[in-house]
């Protein structure tokens, strides 16, 4: 098979797909979605596992060599392992990773290991039980904590994603670094983003990546910046004496847009070329009709050929408040 490369209109190579397998989640994090009354998609609007498998195959043929499964919470789908087993057979796919809240992953850890799926990002915005329960509005602290430690000790490549939320979890930033210092884990601190189901609107944030770094340096002055790949969204650091590392992800400040190599497809088939932009098109009907492969490839090329250069440019075309939530746009 000839190597195919997806190149966007700014000459960026797209080789990374974030594929949402569901928009449902078993937590109700207050910065992500309302406590109730959220309209999840009906099942017939979601891709089936077979469709997700076929779509992944098409994307790999188009040059994607890294797929991250997101949601909602991916493990809410009972048949997720069927998709993962299929993905491991795709020629040319070098990296399969999962972003999860680690509430439901426990029963699957052994098989993930057998399949060689070792890259797991755990969304965890608190290390203190009360903070965790207040943010997630659920009582899952012990399960998450146990699964996290199990993933780490069983040799998975674990990254913790911690969104810095003013007045909510800032007091957990230093304790989570302290707790993780003995483990080879990367704790990444993300800026808050406006994708909260319309629950609040903001144009600026108090805790941007520079302020998070200053806060960490006040406790740990011996910090060394690490080399990161060009396409990395995080600026990475090592604290002297720590087994792990930490990173800052300027998700609101958006300093990394220039080297963006990713494409998102939502669980209902929306193609999203930038988190801050509107979906470019929907693939669901195409996937369910004749000549699916040919038509999907054509539409993907069209979407990639008209990407905004940055998240700010994409946002300018976006009128009004962001009423989408992270759970519907795939994290």
N, C-alpha and C positions, 0 to 999 in steps of 0.2 A: 504494500500500500504506500502510495506517495505521501510524503509528509505534507500535510495541509496546514497552513497557518492562517488564523483569523487576525487580520490587521484592521484596526479601526481608522477613522478619518483623520486621526492625529498621529498616525504611524505607531500606535501602541499595539503590541502583540497580546491578544486575548487568549490565555491558556488556562484560565481558572474559572470554574463554574461553581456558583453557590446555588444549590438546588434544594428548594424547600419541599418537604414531603408532606407537610400538613400545616394548617394555620391554627390548629388547636394547641392549647397548652394546659397543663394540669396545675400550673401556678397562676397567680394573678398579680404579677409585679406592678406596683403602682405607677412606675414611670413608663410602662409599656402598654398597659391596657386598663380600661375601666374595671371596677370591681365586679360589675355584672352588666347584663344587657348587651354584651358584645355579640355581633352576628357572625358566627362561623359559617364557612361555606358548606352548602349541602354536598353530600358525598359524590353525587354525579358531576359536580363541578370540579372535584379534585381529580388529579391524575390517578389512575390505578397503578399498582406496583409494576405491572407489565408495561404500561405506558412510560413510566419513569425509567424503566430499564432500556426501552427502545430509544427514548430521548437521550439518555446518557450515551448510548452507543453512537448516535448521530453526532453528538457534541464531540466525542473523542475522535471520531472520523474527521471532524473539522479542526482538530488541533488542540483540543482541551486535554491537558494531561494531569489536571488536579481537580477533583470534585469534592466539595464539602457539602454534606447533608445538613440542612438546617430545618427550622420550623417557623413557628410554633416549637413544640418539643417533639423531635423526631420519633422518640420511643413511644409516643402516644399511639403511633401506628403499630398495630400488633404484628404486621407482616413485614416490618422493616428489614429483618434479617434476610428475607428472600431477596430483596433488592441488593443488599450488601454482598450476598453470595454471588449474585450475577455480576456486580461491579468488579469483583476480584478477578473475573475471567476476561475482562476487556483488555485487549492488546493495546499498549500505548498509554494506558492510564497508570500513572506512576504514584499518585498520592490520593488516597481516599481518607477523608477526615470527617469528623462529626462534631457539631456544636450541640451541647445538651445541658440541661439543668441538673443532671445526675440524680434525679429522683427515681427513674425507672430503669436505669441501665444495668443494675445489679445482676439480674438473671442472665444477661447476655455477655458479661465480661469474658467468660471462658471462651465462648465461640469467637468473639471479636479478636481475641488473642490468636486463636487457631487460624483465623483468616488473615492474620497479619495486619489488621486495621488497628494501628497503634496511636494515631494522632487524634487526641480527644481534647476539645476545648470545653471547659466547664464554666458556665455562666454562674458566677457567685459574687453577689454584691455585699456580702457581710461575712464576718467570721464569728460575730457575737450572735447568740441565739435570738435575743429580743430584736436586734436590728434585722436579722434575717426574716423573722416572722412578720415584722411590721412592713417590710418591703414586699415580701412575696404574698402576704395575706394568707399564708398556709402554714401548717405544722409539719414541715418535712426536714427540719434541720438535721436530725440524727441520721436519717437515710442518706442525705446528701453528703454529710461529713464522712460517714462510713464508706460510701461508694468512692468518694474522692481519694481517701487514704488508700483504699484497695487498688484503685487505678494506678496511683503513684507507686505503691510498693510492688505491684505486679509488672512494672516496667513499661507502662504506657508513656507516651510523650504528652504530658499533660500541660495545658496552658489554662490559667484561670483568667476569665474576663470579668473585671470589676468596674462597674460604671460609677464614677464619682458623682454623688448626688448631694447637693448642698442641703444642709439641715437634716440629712438622713443617715449617711454612712461614712462621713469624712473621718469620724473617730475610729473607724475600722481599718483605715489605710495602713497605719504603722503596725498594728497587731497582726494583720494578715501577712505582712512581710516577715515579721518576727517568727510567726508560726511556721512559715514555709522555708525559713532559712536553712533547714536541715535537709530539704528535699530538692531534687533537680527539676524544679518547676519554674515556669515563667509566669509571674503574676502581671497581667497587663491592665493598666488603668485607662479606662476610656472616658472621654468627655461625654456629657449627656447630650442626647439628640432629640429633636422635636417630634419623634415618631412615637406618640404616647396615646394614640386613639383620640386625639383632640382634647385630652384632659387638661393640658395647659399649653400656653403659647409663650415662646421666648425668642428674642433676637440676639441675646448675649447670654453668656454663662459666667458665673463667678469662679467656678473651678475649672479653668482651662488647663492644658497639659503643663504649662510653665509653672502654674501655681501648685499643681500636684507635685512636680519635681522639687520645688522649693520646700514644700512641706516634708518630703521624704529626706531631703538633704539636711534639714534641721535636726533630724534624728541620726541619720547615717551620712556624715560628711565625706566618707571615703567611697566615692562612687566613680566608676569608670564607664565611659560610653563605649558600646561595642559596635563592631561593623555589622551592618544589616544589608540584606539583599536590596537591590534598587526598588523592587516592587513591594517591599515590606510596608505595611501600614503603621508599624510600631517603631518608635525610637527606643533602642534597648540598652540596658545598663546592668552592670554587675556591682553588687555591694561587697566590699571586702569581707571575707570570712563567711559569705553565704554560698550554699551549694547551688542555689538557683539564681535566676535573674529577674529583672522586672522590665516592663516596657510601658511606654506612654503611647496611646493611640489618639491622635488629634481628630476625632471623628466629627467634631463640630467646627474646629478651626480649619480642618481639611488641607493640611500642608502636603499630603501625599498624592493628591489627585493626578499630578503630572505623569506618574508612572503607573496609573491604574491598569491592571491586567485582568479585571474580573467582570463577569456577567452574572446577573441573578435571574433565576426563573422561579416564579412563585408556585405554590402548590396547586394553584388554579390555572397556571400556564401563562401568566403575565411575564413578558420579557422586560427586565429592568436593567438599563445600562448605567444607571446612577441612582443611588439611594435617594438623592435629593430631587430626582426628576420624576416625571409621570411615566407609567409603563409605556413602552413603545408599541406593543401589540400583544395579542394573545395567541398562544399556539395550540390551545386545547382542541378547538374544532379541527384544525389542520391535522392534528395527531389522530383524529377519529375518522378522517376521510381518506379517499384514495390518494395515492402518490404522496403519502405523508412525509416520507423521508426527503423527497425532492423539494416539497413545498416548505418544510420546516427549515431546510438549509437556506433556501432563498430568503425567507423572512429574517433569519438570524443574520445573514450577510447584510440585509437592508438595515437592521437595527444597529449593527456594529459600525456601519458606514455613516451613521448620523449621530454619533455620540457627542454630548457636551464635553468641552475640554476639562471643565472642573465642576465640582459640586455647587459652586456659586453660580456658574453659568446655567446649570440645570435648574437651580432654585429660582432664578430670575423668570423662567418660563412658567413657574408654578404659581398660580394665583391663590391667594387665601391661605388659611391655616392648614398645616399638615394634619389631616384627620385620619391618616393611615396609622396603624400601629405596627411595631416591629414584628408582631406575631403574624401579620398578614403580608409583610414584604420580605420576610425570610432573613431577618437578622443581619 
